[in-house]
Amino acid sequence: MKKIAALIGIMILLITGSVFAQEGATKEEAIAKCKEAVQMYKEKGQDETLKAINDKSGPFVWKDSYVFCMDMEKQFVIAHSERPQLIGKNLFNVKDKNGKLFFAEFINMARDKGEGWVDYYWPKPNSNDPVPKSSYVLRIADTNIIMAAGVYPPEK
């Protein structure tokens, strides 16, 4: 009887998905991953860091998030594991679904404050539907390079 009750409990957990539910990335994780990418950039250089950021199985992709990298001066993405088609494109004038020039805000935040959060709409990995997202932007001191990583609000 105890075994049957235990099996029923396990089945309920599996059916509701709570056993396999993966929580989304946190703001603390996004900040830590950006700082980790900056440290790698300083220690191993740009080429090795961009390669690691572009690797979908690499250290800068976790849960439902990833680090991406931009060049402030050229105003384009130089590394993005989830949407490699963005690499080399000037996205300064790209707007989210509400008309926000969020790539421009990344650059302005990095230029003016060195770091901070930008809210906008962007699709989650493996989706094309824009949802609210908040990205932490961190400029590498004395460079035009920005590391960024975002978080999505929990689904209800």
N, C-alpha and C positions, 0 to 999 in steps of 0.2 A: 504494500500500500504506500509506504514512504517513497519507494522508487517511482511509482506512478505519479505521485504528487510532485516529486522533483522534476520528472519529465514534463509534466504539464506546465510547471513554472518556467522551465527552460523554453518550451515551445511558445509560451506567451511572450517572453522576452524577445525571442527571435522574430515573432510575428510583428511586435510593435517596433522592432528595429533598435531598441535601446541598447542591446548588446553591441551592435555594430555602428551605432551613431558616432560620428566623428565630430568633435567640436571644431569650430573654425579657429583660425589663427587669432591671436590676441595682439593688442597694441604693443605690449611689452616684447612679444616675439618679433614683431615687425621692426621695432627699434633695434633689438639685439642683432637680427639678421643683417640690417643695413650697416651696423657698426662692424660686424664680422666681415662683410664685403669690403668696407673701407680698409680694414686692417689687412686683408688679403691683398688689396690693391697696393698698399704701401709696401708690403713685404715681398710680393711676388710679381708685381707689375700689372699693367692693364691687360695684356693679352691673356694671361693665365686666368685673371679674374673674370674677364668677359666670357671666356670659355666655360668657366664654372657656373656663371649666372645663366648662360644659355642651355646648360645641361638639364633636361627635364627630370633626371634622376640624381642631380647634384645636390650639394649642401644648401643651396639657396632656394629650393622648392620644398615646401612643407605644407601639410594640411591642405587648406584651400588658398594658399598664398605663395608668393614668389618675390624675389628681388628683381627689379629691372634697373637699367642704367641709362642715363641720358647725358648728352653733351650740351651744356648750357649755351656755349658760344654758337655752335652750329644749329642748335635747337632741334636735335633729333635723337631718337632712341638708338643706343649703340649695343644694347643687350636686352633680350626679352625671351624667356624660355617658353612662355605660353602663346605668344603671338609673334613668331619670328618674322612674319611679313612686315612688321612695323620697323624693323632694324633698317637704319639708313634713311628713314622718312622724316621729314620736317613736320612735326605735329603741333607746332605752336598755335595754329589757328583752328585746331580740331575742337569741336564743342560736344559736350555731353547732351543727353536728351532734353535737358532744360536750358541749353544754350550757354553753358558755362565753359569758358576757355581754360580747361583744367591743366593742360600741358603748359600753357603760359603761366598759370598759377604755380606749378611746380618750379619753374625757372625763377619766377619772381620771389617765391618763398626762399629758395636756395640762395639767390643773389642778395636779398635784403636781410634775411635773418640767419642764414646758414643751415637752418633746419626747421621743421614744423609739419603740421598736418594740413592736408587739403581734402575736402569732401567733394564728391562728384558721383556720377553714375557710370558704371562700367560692368561688362559681363563677367561672371565668374568663369574660371577655367572650364572648358568644354561646354560653353554656352554662348549664345549670341544675344541674350536678353539682358539689357542694362539694369543693374540693381544698385542701391546705395553702396558706396565704398568710401573708405577714408584711407589715404596713403600718407605714410611718413616719408618725408623728403629730407635727405642729408647730403650736404655738399662736402666734398673732400677738400679740406683747406688748401688754399693756394693752387687750386685747379679749377677747371670748368666742368668737372665731372660730378654728377648727382647719382646717388644710390637711393632707391625708393622701394617701399614694400607696403602693401595695403591689407586692410581687414574689411570684412563684410559683416553687417549686423546679423545676429542669429536669426534663422528662419523661424517663423511662428507657426 
